[in-house]
């Protein structure tokens, strides 16, 4: 229970294509998300990154991309990494907000009730 209370934003399952790069590197690691929220995501990959390492992340939401900077906050070897977003453009934040709202079953039921 304490773990759930630590979350600033609710997470939702979402399999989105993602590219991770270490700052200054051009070759990306390609993977996909397992879940996402406004504050970060969990990326499934067998070759994981070290905790505290900074990364540049590109998320593909349909045909739109969101580019952000983040830091690795959890490492589960052979499974994936938790990433906290540290810098997201305003446009990127708006795209993430729309995505999260589309994944939130409570937001959809509330919108349906307004009609």
C-alpha positions, -999 to 999 in steps of 0.1 A, spaced: 0 0 0 28 25 8 42 20 -26 9 31 -43 8 62 -21 42 73 -33 30 78 -69 24 114 -79 4 103 -110 -17 72 -118 -1 48 -142 -19 30 -171 -9 0 -192 2 11 -226 24 -5 -252 40 24 -270 72 23 -292 100 41 -275 136 50 -282 162 56 -255 195 74 -260 222 84 -237 228 122 -240 250 130 -269 247 95 -286 229 90 -319 222 53 -317 190 45 -299 179 15 -279 144 6 -292 118 -9 -269 83 -5 -258 65 8 -227 46 -14 -203 29 15 -186 29 53 -186 18 83 -166 24 121 -168 56 116 -146 73 87 -164 70 52 -178 82 17 -175 101 4 -205 104 -33 -212 139 -43 -224 163 -71 -218 194 -49 -218 186 -25 -189 202 8 -180 218 17 -146 198 36 -120 205 74 -120 216 74 -156 201 102 -176 184 93 -209 168 110 -238 135 93 -246 113 95 -277 78 81 -273 55 74 -303 19 81 -297 3 70 -330 20 92 -356 30 119 -330 62 118 -311 70 131 -276 106 138 -269 117 141 -232 146 138 -209 145 114 -180 164 95 -154 164 58 -147 147 52 -113 144 14 -113 163 -14 -129 150 -50 -132 176 -69 -152 162 -88 -182 128 -71 -177 131 -33 -179 136 1 -164 114 27 -147 120 62 -161 111 95 -144 106 123 -169 127 153 -159 121 176 -189 91 175 -213 81 203 -237 48 219 -232 36 203 -265 48 169 -252 30 174 -219 -2 181 -237 2 150 -259 9 129 -228 -21 144 -210 -44 134 -239 -30 99 -240 -34 94 -202 -69 107 -204 -77 83 -232 -64 54 -211 -82 63 -178 -114 44 -176 -128 68 -150 -122 98 -172 -140 81 -201 -170 72 -179 -171 107 -165 -170 122 -200 -198 98 -211 -219 110 -182 -216 146 -194 -232 139 -227 
